[in-house]
Amino acid sequence: MKMTITDLPDDDYKGKKIFVRVDFNVPVEKGKVSEDYRIRRSIPTIEYLARKGAAVILASHLGRPKGKVNQKLSLRPIAERLSAVLKVNEVKFVEDCVGSEVKYSVTRLEQGEVLLLENLRFHKEEEANDPGFSKELASFADIYVNDAFSTSHRSHASTYGMASYFNYRLAGLLVEKELDVLGKIRDNPFRPFIVIVGGAKIKDKISALKNLIMKADKVLIGGGVAYTFLASKGISVGDSPIETDFRDWAKEVVTKHGDKIYLPEDHVIAPSAQKKGKSRSIDGEIPEGFIGYDIGQRTASIYTHEILSGEGTIFWNGPMGLFEKDEFSHGTIDVARALSLAYWRGANTVVGGGDTIAALRKAEVLETEVDFVSTGGGASLVFLGGDELPGISVLSDK
């Protein structure tokens, strides 16, 4: 068990500077935050520390600027959004995350105030876990808090390297909740346990898939992941993407666990995603010259029936198709709506991954219609696979 921010006495925060690694990697369009789920999930931790009299320093990345300043990926719009939603004295913003200007801003930070640093990845040293960069970040604060579960599978300076400079390395309230919910799924899920897996690639999910397939009662597979499994059975998938490195593994899995693995029986196909109006439905094999972009209506009906039949645990990671385009969104929407109905019928429903969160929005399913929406796609899968998360392992034990 890791120490959390509620494990320290209130007096330990008063007048102290607390460095909180958050994940504000959210969509920004035309200088405004267009979707703020991750920001809202950080609010309890920030406000808890501010109420205890701490001066709170927030740090995050946004996008992939590759170690260079890119104003399109500035966190200034996030600071504006934070100012609108946080109940704190003031939210300040500084246009860097290290250097003399940051040091000056930190020195002037008062109790109950919040300072957001500029994008950590404007410096290549962040992703390189550079010791000097880690030490400078650590010099700003007295206590370290990780509330960025979704980046905890990375050994970066702000998630790993800097933590060793602190006596207290604590989990925030969001990280605490993520570990609790996902830990139960990993170790002892309520049964029947149904896993829904989609998304583009097996490569990103292999560790978790190995673990989850063993533990699940039923595994419903869609998205790009499904085509490698289908191809491993000798079924033609046309020009749909196949991960040849995992074809033998997929064949072995289907052979050993075929009784609980569900694969698409029909598809929505098109010559390309760009040619609007060229899609059509097809049963069975996909002909050459066509790509599968969504599960078909019959498959969606089979999957939704299985989702609605149990009252145990349902974990969903990854959409069933290219749901961003309306003509390829129906399978994902059907699954999302079935998941919400399963929740109302008593199932324990957990959703993981940024694409899956966006899929809920597309289906007009509210966050309150599932038990838990994990902020971490890759991190949740690494954790469920049983692998260690560097950003969690470095935290203080209780």
Secondary structure as UniProt FT lines:
FT   HELIX           5..7
FT   HELIX           10..12
FT   TURN            13..15
FT   STRAND          17..21
FT   STRAND          28..29
FT   TURN            30..31
FT   STRAND          32..33
FT   HELIX           37..51
FT   TURN            52..53
FT   STRAND          55..59
FT   TURN            66..67
FT   HELIX           71..73
FT   HELIX           76..85
FT   STRAND          91..93
FT   HELIX           100..107
FT   TURN            111..112
FT   STRAND          114..116
FT   HELIX           120..122
FT   HELIX           124..127
FT   TURN            128..129
FT   HELIX           131..138
FT   TURN            139..140
FT   STRAND          143..146
FT   HELIX           149..151
FT   TURN            152..153
FT   TURN            157..160
FT   HELIX           161..165
FT   STRAND          169..171
FT   HELIX           173..187
FT   STRAND          193..197
FT   TURN            203..205
FT   HELIX           206..215
FT   STRAND          218..221
FT   TURN            223..224
FT   HELIX           225..232
FT   TURN            233..234
FT   TURN            238..239
FT   HELIX           244..246
FT   HELIX           247..257
FT   TURN            258..260
FT   STRAND          261..262
FT   STRAND          266..270
FT   TURN            273..274
FT   TURN            276..277
FT   STRAND          280..283
FT   TURN            288..289
FT   STRAND          291..295
FT   HELIX           297..309
FT   STRAND          313..317
FT   TURN            323..324
FT   HELIX           326..328
FT   HELIX           330..344
FT   TURN            345..346
FT   STRAND          348..352
FT   HELIX           354..362
FT   TURN            363..364
FT   HELIX           367..369
FT   STRAND          372..374
FT   HELIX           378..384
FT   TURN            385..386
FT   HELIX           390..393
//
